[in-house]
Amino acid sequence: MKSRKRPESGFTLIELIIVIAIIGILAAIAVPQMQNAPIKAREAVIRADLYQMRSCIDQHLADKGVYPESIQALIDSGYLRFLPADPFTGLTEGAWREL
């Protein structure tokens, strides 16, 4: 009987090294960008909160003809339901400084 020689299957060492190097390069690019993602998300929350507060102030001005005296005045008059928390500290008291 003749024995057939089967073709060898698998990856060579060079192929594995190239694939690992490509994965390493992609990881080196992706990791720094992912580290900034939570900060960017918190900044987006602050922007959205400030936009909402500005809209409430504008609505108060349109309805009553004057700007509100404080942020608490917006809550008391029903323009804001609650004071949003600062996403960086989680605090609501002292999180927003009045000018």
N, C-alpha and C positions, 0 to 999 in steps of 0.2 A: 504494500500500500504506500502510496505517495502521501506525504504529509504536506498540507497546504500551509504556506506561510501567511498568517493573517497580518494585515497592515496594523501597525502600532497606532493606538489612539491616545490622545492626551495632549497636554500642553508642554512646550519646551520651557526650560528655565528662563530663556530670554523673553518669551512671550509673557510669562508671569511677572517678570521684573518690569516690563513695559506697562502692563495693566496696573500694577501697584503704584508705579510712578505717576501715571495719569490720575489715579484716584487720590493720591497725595496732593497733587497740584490742585485738583478741584476742591479738596477739603481746605487747602490753604487759602483759596479764594473765598470760599463760602463762610468759614468760621468767623472771620472779623465782621462780615456784614450781619451775621446772625447775632453777634454780641450787641450790636447797636439797635436791634429790633425792639426790645422792651422800652428803651428810652424814646425812640421815635413814636411808639404807640402811646406812651404817656403824654408826649408833646401834642399828639393829635387829639387826645382827650381834652387837654387844656385849651387848645384852639377851639374845639367844638363848644366847650363850656363858655368860653369868652364870647363866642359868636352868639350863643343863646342869651347870655346876659345883656349883650349889646342890643339884641332884638327886643328884649323886655324893656330896656331903658328907652329905646326909640318908641315903643308902643306907649309907654307911660307918658313920654313927652307929647306924643300925638293926641292922647286922650285928655290929658290934664293941662297941657301947655307949659309945664315946668319939668325940669329934671327931678328925679327922686333925690331925697336928701341923703339916703344911704341904701346899701344893699338890703338891709333889713326892711326898709320901707317898701321895696319891691315885693318882698315876701308877704308883708302885712297887707298890702293892697291886692294881693292875688296874682301879680304878674309872674312871680316865681313861686313854685311849690316848695322848694327847699334850696338851701345853699349847697352847691356841689362840692364834693370833697376834692382836695388837691391830690392828684394821682401819684405824686412823688412821695408825699408824707402820709396820705390817708386822713389828714385832719380837715375838719370843716371850720373849727374855731381858729381864727387867726390865719387861716390859709389865704384869704383874700384881703388885701390891704386896701383901705379906702384912700383915695387921693383928695 
